[in-house]
Amino acid sequence: MGQAASGNMVARPLEGRRVAVTGAASGIGRAVARAFAGAGAVVACLDINDAALVKLAAEIGGSAILCDVTNEAAVDLTFEKIVADGGLDILVSNAGSADQGAIADLSMQALRKSFELNFFGHQHVCRAAVRVFRGQGRDGTILFNISNQSVNPGKDFGPYGIPKAATMALMKQYAVDHGADGIRVAGVNAGRIRTGLMTDQMIVERAGARGMTPEEYMAGNFLRVEVTAEDVADAFLHLAQMDKVNAAVLTVDGGVMATSLR
């Protein structure tokens, strides 16, 4: 992962790099913010949860910015602040919600609401990041938190999985359209992670939908281990350092053939 030891000193591979993480106040976003700060980055933490956001920013020495990624005007103002605070090198577009429901029984309002966060929220922040990268006149990196639901739909999980599949296509489109601008784009397909989104109750429900116990569900992979938010954060940190990797998806779920991209 680009880290090297010298005596008791460990290199900080992202020293001084400026990173923005959406949905940073909890779960995977919080683990990502901590991992990047530990690697030396200056992290702008974006979320709508004010108290948790301020606590995290103080912990990692970053900044806390209230931002609703579904609000395009708010996103634009947020990225203007990021520029004023020193600019941007890496965006981790992570904010999302794990909506459920049988697709034919779901109201159009509920489906559109999920798309606003789980798809258009990514588009809002990525457009803003590209404008910043162009304005700075230097390369940039965008990393998407997608989901293994994008390639392995779960029963009654369409409100979440369908926009995530669209987000994978969005990631690839950014790579196609903006690679020549020096912008690298990649994504992480995370598996089943205990977070504020995937609560214990949701784990029980999702396990039942697949005919498993909660324990079988969370460790339902080749390695028979539960994957954590910190494992996913390590994948983001790894991708951030791979200067010649573009349009890639790294799956972090312990190994499941149905989610293995091929």
C-alpha positions in Angstrom: 0.0 0.0 0.0 2.9 2.3 -0.6 4.0 2.4 3.0 7.6 1.7 4.1 9.2 1.4 7.5 12.4 3.0 8.6 13.4 2.1 12.1 10.3 3.0 14.2 9.1 5.5 11.6 6.3 4.6 9.1 6.0 6.6 5.9 2.8 8.6 5.5 2.1 8.0 1.8 -0.5 10.8 1.4 1.3 13.4 3.4 -0.2 16.8 2.7 -2.7 15.5 0.2 -6.1 17.1 0.5 -9.1 14.7 0.6 -12.8 15.1 0.9 -15.0 12.3 2.2 -18.8 12.4 1.9 -20.9 10.6 4.4 -17.9 10.8 6.8 -19.7 10.9 10.1 -20.3 7.2 10.5 -19.6 3.7 9.2 -17.4 3.3 6.1 -17.0 7.1 5.7 -15.7 7.5 9.2 -13.3 4.6 8.7 -12.1 6.1 5.4 -11.6 9.6 7.0 -9.5 8.0 9.8 -7.5 5.9 7.4 -6.6 8.8 5.1 -5.8 11.1 8.0 -3.5 8.3 9.4 -1.7 8.3 6.0 -1.0 12.0 6.3 -3.8 13.5 4.3 -5.7 16.7 5.3 -9.3 15.5 5.4 -12.5 17.5 4.8 -15.3 15.5 6.4 -18.7 16.1 4.8 -22.0 14.9 6.3 -25.4 16.1 7.5 -24.8 14.7 11.1 -23.4 17.8 12.7 -22.4 16.4 16.2 -20.8 13.3 14.9 -19.0 15.2 12.1 -17.5 17.8 14.5 -16.3 15.0 16.8 -14.6 13.1 13.9 -12.9 16.2 12.5 -11.5 17.0 16.0 -10.3 13.4 16.4 -8.4 13.3 13.0 -7.4 17.0 12.8 -9.6 17.6 9.8 -12.4 20.0 9.0 -16.1 19.4 9.4 -18.5 20.7 6.6 -22.2 20.2 6.8 -23.3 19.1 3.3 -26.4 17.4 1.9 -25.1 15.8 -1.3 -28.6 15.7 -2.7 -28.6 19.5 -2.8 -26.6 20.6 -5.8 -26.4 24.3 -4.6 -25.1 23.1 -1.2 -22.5 20.9 -2.9 -21.3 23.8 -5.0 -20.9 26.0 -1.9 -19.1 23.2 -0.1 -16.5 22.7 -2.8 -16.0 26.5 -3.0 -15.1 26.2 0.7 -12.8 23.3 0.0 -10.9 25.3 -2.6 -10.6 28.3 -0.3 -9.2 26.0 2.5 -6.4 24.7 0.2 -7.9 22.7 -2.6 -8.5 19.1 -3.4 -6.5 16.1 -4.5 -8.9 13.1 -3.8 -12.6 12.8 -3.5 -14.1 9.7 -1.8 -17.8 9.8 -2.8 -19.3 7.6 0.0 -22.6 9.0 1.2 -25.6 6.6 0.8 -28.5 4.9 2.4 -29.6 1.2 2.3 -33.2 1.4 1.3 -35.3 -1.8 1.0 -38.6 -3.0 -0.5 -40.0 -5.3 -3.1 -39.5 -3.3 -6.4 -43.1 -3.7 -7.7 -44.6 -2.6 -4.4 -42.3 0.4 -4.0 -43.7 3.9 -4.6 -42.0 6.0 -7.3 -41.4 8.6 -4.6 -39.4 6.2 -2.5 -37.4 5.0 -5.5 -36.6 8.5 -6.6 -35.6 9.5 -3.1 -33.1 6.6 -3.1 -31.7 7.6 -6.5 -31.3 11.2 -5.2 -28.8 10.0 -2.6 -27.4 6.8 -4.0 -26.9 8.0 -7.5 -27.4 11.8 -8.1 -25.6 12.6 -4.8 -22.5 11.0 -6.4 -23.0 13.0 -9.6 -23.3 16.3 -7.7 -20.0 15.9 -5.8 -18.1 14.4 -8.7 -19.1 17.2 -11.1 -17.9 19.7 -8.5 -14.7 17.8 -7.9 -13.9 17.8 -11.7 -14.4 21.6 -11.8 -12.0 21.9 -8.9 -9.4 19.7 -10.5 -9.6 21.6 -13.8 -9.4 24.9 -12.0 -6.3 23.8 -10.1 -4.6 22.7 -13.3 -3.5 19.4 -11.8 -4.5 15.7 -11.7 -7.1 14.5 -9.3 -8.7 11.2 -8.1 -12.3 10.3 -7.5 -13.2 7.1 -5.6 -16.7 5.8 -5.4 -18.3 3.7 -2.7 -20.4 1.5 -4.9 -21.6 -1.9 -3.4 -21.6 -5.5 -4.3 -25.3 -5.1 -4.7 -24.4 -3.4 -8.0 -23.6 -6.9 -9.5 -25.4 -9.3 -7.1 -28.9 -8.0 -6.4 -30.5 -9.1 -3.2 -34.2 -9.9 -2.8 -36.2 -6.7 -1.7 -33.0 -4.7 -1.9 -33.7 -3.1 -5.3 -34.2 0.5 -4.0 -30.5 0.4 -2.9 -29.0 -2.0 -5.5 -30.4 -0.4 -8.7 -29.0 3.1 -8.1 -25.7 1.5 -7.0 -25.6 -0.4 -10.4 -26.1 3.0 -12.0 -23.3 4.4 -9.9 -20.9 1.8 -11.2 -21.8 2.9 -14.7 -21.3 6.5 -13.6 -17.8 5.7 -12.3 -16.8 4.2 -15.6 -18.2 7.1 -17.5 -16.1 9.6 -15.5 -13.0 7.5 -16.3 -13.9 7.4 -20.0 -14.7 11.1 -20.2 -12.1 12.6 -17.9 -9.1 10.3 -18.0 -7.4 12.6 -20.5 -7.8 15.4 -18.0 -5.5 13.4 -15.6 -8.4 12.4 -13.4 -8.3 8.8 -12.1 -11.6 7.2 -11.2 -12.2 3.9 -9.4 -14.6 2.3 -7.0 -15.0 -0.1 -4.1 -17.7 -2.8 -4.0 -18.1 -3.4 -0.3 -19.8 -6.5 1.0 -21.8 -6.8 4.2 -20.5 -4.3 6.7 -22.0 -3.5 10.1 -22.6 0.3 10.0 -25.2 2.8 10.9 -26.9 1.9 7.6 -26.6 -1.9 8.0 -27.9 -2.2 11.6 -28.4 -5.4 13.5 -32.1 -5.4 12.6 -31.3 -5.0 8.9 -28.8 -7.8 9.1 -31.6 -10.1 10.5 -33.9 -9.0 7.7 -31.3 -9.4 4.9 -30.2 -12.8 6.3 -33.8 -13.9 6.3 -34.2 -12.8 2.7 -31.4 -15.1 1.7 -32.4 -18.0 4.0 -29.5 -17.6 6.3 -28.8 -16.9 10.0 -27.3 -13.5 10.7 -23.9 -15.1 11.4 -24.0 -17.1 8.2 -25.0 -13.9 6.3 -22.2 -11.7 7.6 -19.5 -14.4 7.1 -21.0 -15.8 3.9 -17.9 -15.7 1.8 -15.0 -18.0 0.8 -12.9 -16.9 3.8 -15.8 -17.3 6.3 -14.9 -14.0 7.9 -16.8 -10.9 8.6 -15.6 -7.9 6.7 -15.3 -4.5 8.6 -15.5 -0.9 7.6 -11.8 -0.6 8.3 -11.1 -3.3 5.7 -13.1 -1.2 3.1 -11.2 1.9 4.2 -7.9 0.1 3.5 -9.1 -0.6 0.0 -9.8 3.0 -0.7 -6.4 4.0 0.7 -4.8 1.4 -1.6 -6.6 2.7 -4.7 -5.7 6.3 -3.8 -2.0 5.4 -4.2 -2.3 3.4 -7.5 -1.4 6.1 -10.0 -1.9 4.0 -13.1 -5.1 2.3 -12.1 -8.3 3.7 -13.7 -11.9 2.6 -14.2 -11.3 -0.3 -11.7 -13.6 -1.8 -9.1 -12.1 -3.5 -6.1 -14.5 -5.9 -4.3 -14.0 -6.2 -0.6 -16.3 -9.0 0.7 -14.1 -11.9 1.6 -14.7 -13.5 -1.8 -18.1 -14.3 -3.3 -18.3 -15.7 -6.8 -21.5 -13.8 -7.6 -19.8 -10.5 -6.8 -16.5 -11.3 -8.6 -16.2 -9.0 -11.6 -15.3 -10.9 -14.7 
